[in-house]
Amino acid sequence: MKEEPAVKVEEKVLDVDASMQGSLTFKDPVNLRINGKFEGSLDTKGSLTIGENAQVRASIVGEDIVICGKVFGNVTSSSSLNLSRSAHLTGDIRTPRLSIDEGAIFQGKCQMDAKDAKVSRSTVQEMLMTVEELAKYLEVDSNSVLDWAQKGRIPAEKQGNGWKFDRVKVDAWIASEKIK
């Protein structure tokens, strides 16, 4: 009997003591652990763990996500999301499987898809962003984003007292070079 080699998933560890900003995207499956401060956006395949001492301000997209520290931003998981007892999450979540340990703090909205369904990547990218998230995504001042939204220069939806931006529409807007 021929033994097949095990597929090894490379573990990438992000351990940041100083503040780090930007976008992290992993196309291949990784085991990513964030300890420290991170601000921006995370798009991963594989597992993502936000360590107990971590402070993250980001929109997060991933497969299997475990949050032990503080997260401010929307979280979308295509497989499972676990909030450990030390977790503090402020933001909306979307996942087919959710586990919240006693003691965890969650402030936001939750959307759960059918038990055996997976959130598709196209659905994940349709998440709405806030003015602040879009400003970070575009690397511009949030006042510029507000001005563009009020003048109808950027695809935006008025929701209550604020604005929301569909990432797919914004990406199309950028591709059409209207961001001048």
N, C-alpha and C positions, 0 to 999 in steps of 0.2 A: 504494500500500500504506500503510495507516494504522499509524503507530507508536504502540504503547501506552506510556504513561508507566511508568517503573520505580517499583516500590513502594519507598519509602524507609523504612528502619527507623531510628528515632531512636536515637542512641547516648547512653546515660546512663552517666556515669562517677561512681563513688563513690570519692573519694580522701580517706580519713580518716586524720589524724595522731593524733588522740586516740581513745580507745576508744569505739565506738558499739555500742549494744545495741538489740535489737528484732526485729521481723519485717518483712521486705521482700517484697512480693508484687507481681508485674507480670503483669497479665492480657493485655496486648498484647505482641507480640514487641519485644525491645530488645536492644541490645548493651551488656552491663553489665560493667564492669571494676572490681574492688575492689582498691585499694592501701591498705594500712594495716590497722587492727584492726577486726574486726566480731565480735559475739557475738549469737546468737539463731537466727533461721531465715530462709532464702532460698527463695523460690518464684518462678522466672522462666520466661519463654518467650523463645526466641531464643538468643543466646549469652551465656555467663557466663565471664569470665576472672578467676581469682584471681591477682593479680600476684605477682611474685617476692618482694617484701618484705612481702606481706600475711600476717597471722596471723588466721585465721578459726576460731571455735568455734561451729559451727552445723550444723543439719541442712539439707542443700541438695537442692532439687528443681529440675531444669531440663531443657533440651533438649540443646544442645551445650555441654559444660563443659570448660574447660581449667584445670588447676591447675598453677601455677608456684611458689606459696608454701606456707605451712603451713596445713593444714586438720585440725581435730579435730572429727569428727562424721560422720554417715552421708551418703552422696551417692547420689542417684538421678537418672539421666539417661535421658530417653526416646529419645535419638538416639545421642550419642557422648560418651565421656569420655576425655580425654587427660591423663596425668600427665607433665609435662615433666621434664627432668633435675634441676631444682632443687626439684621438688615433694616434700612430706613430708605424706602423708595417713595419719591414724590414724582408722579408722572403716570401716564396711561399705559396699560399693558395689553398685549394681545398674544395669546398662546393657546394651543389645544390642551395642554396639561399644566396645572398650576398647583404648587404646594407652598403653603405659608405656615412656617413654624410659629409656635406660641412665642410671643414677645416681639415678633417682627412688626414694623410699622409700615403701612401702605396707605398713601393718600393719592387717589386718582380713580380713573375708570378702568374697568376690566372687560375685555371682550374675549370670550372663549369660543373657539370654533368647535365643530363636531368632534367628539372624543377621538376618533381615529383619523381625523383629517389633519393635513399638514397645511400650514400657511405658505402659499406660494411666494416665490421671490417677487413676482410682479405685484402681488397684493401688499407685500411688505414695503415696496418702494412707493406705494400710493399713500403712505402715512402723511398726515398733515404736520407741518412744522409751524412753530410760533415765529414771531418777528425776530426774537433773539436767536433761535436756532437757525433761521434762514440767514441772518446777518453773519453768523459764524460760518455757515456753509459757503456763503459767497465771499467771505472775508472782507466785508464792508461794515460800515457803521449802521447800527439799527435805525438811526434817524433817516438814513438814505432809503432803507427798506420801507419804512412807514410812509415816506414821501412818495415813493414809487407806487405803493399800494393805493394811497389816497388819490393819486392822479391817474390810476388805471394803467400804469406803465409796466406792471408785473402781474402775472396771474395770481389772483388773491380772492379769498372769500371772507366777507365780513361776518364774524361770529360774535354776537354779543357786543362787548365794548372793544374787542380786539380783532386781529386779522389772522387767518390761517392760510398756509401755502401748501399746495399739493406738490410733492417733490418731482413727480413725473412731469407735470406741467411746467414747473420751474426749469427742469433740465431741458425741456423742449424750447423754452424761452431763451435759455443760454445758448443752445445749439443754433438758434435762428439769429444769433448775434444782436439781439435787441438790448443787451445789457451794456450799453455804452454811456 
